[in-house]
């Protein structure tokens, strides 16, 4: 099994906000996503880039996974972003406005040339109709080790703007077919997939409902725009104690020598297959990874 990394909460913050970056080191988010693109004004980009590269190189964010969203390579800032961030050793580079695999191949080549550590991965923002049309090609590039692709993130605001879809409709009926296509592509090529932001950050009930929808659809976590959203995202996208206990019991059933030759067994009145044991193993590994961060597993009703 590949390394399991909790990505329940992906908190976005502007690279130009020094106070926010300092605060991030104490927040219970799984991923700190530092933005050098949309959240930073053109006149502030050079200083933000320098400050972010220094913060990453100094490992100021503890156990949190650190992802840097750079500017597109076809802008005046993209190449400089990569040159500064690559050697700093971020966990991942988030490439915005991806429309095909070509840019991921280019970014992977740049990272190698610029001396990025091998552990530095690449994430891709899916935020345009063109990206949706090429989503299989984009996700498939994860099979090319040079691209380093490990995760897709849906960008609903840009996607809605380009497609003229209305945001804010409960249940996201117009977006759901596209979201599920992105998720299916990610799963086909065994990479993670993060649900997009919920704009009304003070609407706790609406945010919770969208997290639950994203979890039920199969997303690994949610991109956040406010620290107040972290607790709900961690709870909803994390395994519950009850789910972990059941997963351990399923693993034990298939580990029993009496079931060694069985592909299907009776488990508490329902038939389960070995594929359920595989998923149970993944869930337990996720729970163990969360526990290793010193965080208790939250009940679904907390």
C-alpha positions, 0 to 999 in steps of 0.5 A: 500500500502507498503512503497514507496521508490525511488530507481531510482539510486543505486550508488555503491562505495568501502567501503575502499574509505573514500573520496568517502563515505564522498562525498556520503553524498552530492550526489543526489542518492536515494541509497548509496550501499557501497561495502565490497566485490569485490571493496575491496582488501582482505588486506583492508577488515577489516579496510573497515568493521570497517569504514563502520560500523561506518559511518552507525551507525553515520547516515552520509548519510542523507535521502539516503537509505544505502545498504551494500554489504557484502562478501559471508558467505562462504568466510573468511570475510562474517560472520565478515561483518554481525556481524559488519554491522547488529547492525549498522542499515543499511537500507539493507544488499546486499547478493552477488552471491545468487543461492537459498533461503537457503542463504537468510534464513541463513542471515535473521537468522543471522541478528535477532541473531546479533540484526539488527533493524527490518527495516533492509532489505535484497537485493539479487544479481542475477549474475549466471546461477544457480541464473537464474535457481532458480529465482522463489525460490529466489524471493518467499523467500520474502514471508518468513518474516524472510528472509527480502527480499525486492529487487533483483539486476541484476549483468550483469558482473558476469552473462556474464562471467559465461554464455559467453554472450558478453556485450556492444551489444546495446539493450542487446539482449542476456541478455534480456530474463534473465533480464525479468525473474528476473523482472517477479519473483520480481513482482510476489512476490511484491519486487523491481528489479534494473537493473545492471551497465553500464560499459562504464560510459563516454558513456552518450548516451549509458547509457541513452539508457540503462536506458530508456530500463530498465525503459520500461522493468519495472525496478525500477532503475539502479545500478551505478558506477559513480556519473555522472550517477545519474542525468540521472538515476533519470530523466529516472526512475522517474515520469514526471510532465505530468505522475503525473498530468495524474495519479492524474486525473485518481485517481479523475475519479474513486473517483467520486461518479458517477463512484463508481459502474463502473469498466471501464470508458472513460478517455480522449478518452480511456477506463481505468480500476480500475487497472489503478487507482491502478498504478496511486496511486503508481505513485503519492506515488512515486512522493510524496516520491521524493518531500519529499526528496526536489527534483523536479520532472524532465521532460522527456525531461530535 
